[in-house]
Amino acid sequence: MLKIIPFISILLFSLLLQGCASGSYQLTGDKRPEIDPEQVALFSHKPTFSYQVIGTVKATSEKGFSDDARLEKAKVELKEQAAKIGANGVILDQVSESSFEHLGTGLGLSLGSGGVGTSIGSGFSLPKARVTGRAIYYDDTKKLAP
């Protein structure tokens, strides 16, 4: 039994490091047919061509060992959320990194017929990357025209 504890600890730690990416969208315009997320372009500034705002999208990610890796995973999730409502572009409004938000420790004491027991525990969450933006639809044939 004692030999299995290190194995379980390693497994749980690796699952913790995997983290997750999550996102959401809020429809504010007309929903369009879903598209492939690879077709969604990210814009760091407001484009000069005409477009229609379809909604807002948000994404966070804890995946990755570096800030850049977490940010990249969050951007991928942002594109997936935009694709769900048919947006072929996202104007990035906010890109942020947060450090360890949820740190905590605890101390426990239990009394019972067998005696007194104590425990000490701690927990934390991995840093997160957060991105938000406006999901847009634009006619990409007109955008590329001279």
Secondary structure, DSSP 8 states (H G I E B T S, - for coil): -TTHHHHHHHHHHHHHHH--EEEEEEE-S-------GGG-EEESS--SS--EEEEEEEEEE--SSSHHHHHHHHHHHHHHHHHHTT-SEEEEEEEEEE-----EEEEEEEEETTEEEEEEEEE----EEEEEEEEEE--HHHHS--
